[in-house]
Amino acid sequence: MNAAKSKKNEPASYEAAMQELEHLLAQIESGALPLEQLLAGYQRGAQLLAFCSERLQQVQAQVQILDGQLVRPLGEQEA
């Protein structure tokens, strides 16, 4: 798959990806999909999970930059 085609299938946002993933999961769990559609749904789900994971990593990196240091464990107070 080339980069242009990959970008075309990329969700508009993290929230859109999660919504599509939830819809796919419901279809897969229903057991009503033919084998070919089940495989396509699984592949699309894997793409969506990768997109969400990458987006979360990007946001975490931005938070760390804004915080000026590594994220502190919960409960740790600034001195």
Buried (B, 14 or more C-beta within 10 A) or exposed (E): EEEEEEEEEEBEEBEEBBEBBEEBEEBBEEEEBEEEEBEEBEEBBEBBEEBBEEBEEEEEEEEEEEEEEEEEEEEEEEE
